[in-house]
Amino acid sequence: MLVANFTKRLHNFDLHVDFQAESEVLGILGPSGCGKSMTLKCIAGIEKPDSGYIELDGIVLFDSAKKINLQPQIRRVGYLFQHYALFPTMTVEQNLMAGVRPEDADNQHSEVLQVLRVMKLEGLENKKPDRLSGGEKQRVALGRILLNKPRILMLDEPLSALDQYLKWQVQLELVELFERWQKTVLLVTHNREEIFQLCDTVTVLTRGINEAKQTVSELFNAPQSLSAGVLAGCRNFSKIEIIDQSQGLFKAIDWGVTLHSPKLMPGSRYCGAYSHSFEVSSIPDSNSRNTFTVACLHRFGKGAAESLVCSTPGGSNGHSILYLELESGLDKLPENREQFYVSILPQNLIFFNS
């Protein structure tokens, strides 16, 4: 089990980290420059926090109050860097041997052979890193980490340097690795698809402050903040004014419409909606108060889906924008400059206090 509760002063803000993880793949999701990589470096011992406490499997790695700060090499933390940090003049086999712990030296040959098989590196033993693909390099780096028998795996943007085809392949390999690993994994990313496909839980990090850990489905269905909503892929937001809390009635100020939802929370300041949550109609739905008129500004085809950029009835500054994702197979899709009705189910609205 990992307990991380520490602070560190960075150039533009203070990093405040507070979470626990145990036998799960925990995603650390956030935009570039928010402190994600620094969080991993502090846990690994590469950087020293200014204050706080870090514990791994009952062993205190860092405690500012007791002046404990274990050296990186004895923390037993497996850290996969963004660019893998392989030794360029060594072969695959030599790179792997560099990860063998001293107490396992007598069995290093058999352990390396096992990792070559598990990581699907057989036949590449004598190649150097410059002769490997991005996916092969990553498997060598992960194999070297596993030979060091870490207590935790930490991956820093593991798919960012790969093209789309290779990314899918490596993603599947990571899923298989995590299933075999059955220990704690921290995965840093700014990509919500990687969170959805690889992680069990997630904590959102924004300008150095992480939100409470939640399941991946909770992140997408009920993000805890406006920032988390953006990272989860929500593109439509509006400030709101609550009209009748008991009826779930509110005005979406930036959209210039009155809507209702049983999910409206006391103190809510914003509402949000995913682009795919809207439906289109040529006539208003008399049974729904969540129907209003928009105008199509731009339409972009994406094969199975169409993206529409629309103007709403207007808000505090005139017109505001609504982004829609619609199925291409609909009988009639709105054209540019055409007005039409959209509706959204009350339960598909999301609310935020901040």
Secondary structure, DSSP 8 states (H G I E B T S, - for coil): -EEEEEEEE-SSSEEEEEEEE-SSEEEEE--TTSSHHHHHHHHHTSS--SEEEEEETTEEEEETTTTEE--GGGS-EEEE-TTTT--TTS-HHHHHHTTS-GGGGGGHHHHHHHHHHHTT-TT-TT--GGGS-HHHHHHHHHHHHHHT--SEEEEESTTTTS-HHHHHHHHHHHHHHHHHH-S-EEEEES-HHHHHHH-SEEEEEETTEE---EEHHHHHHS-SSHHHHHHHT--EEEEEEEEEGGGTEEEETTTTEEEE-TT--TT--EEEE-GGGEEEESS--TT-SSEEEEEEEEEEE-SSEEEEEEE-S-BTTB--EEEEEEETTSS----TT-EEEEEE-GGG-EEE--
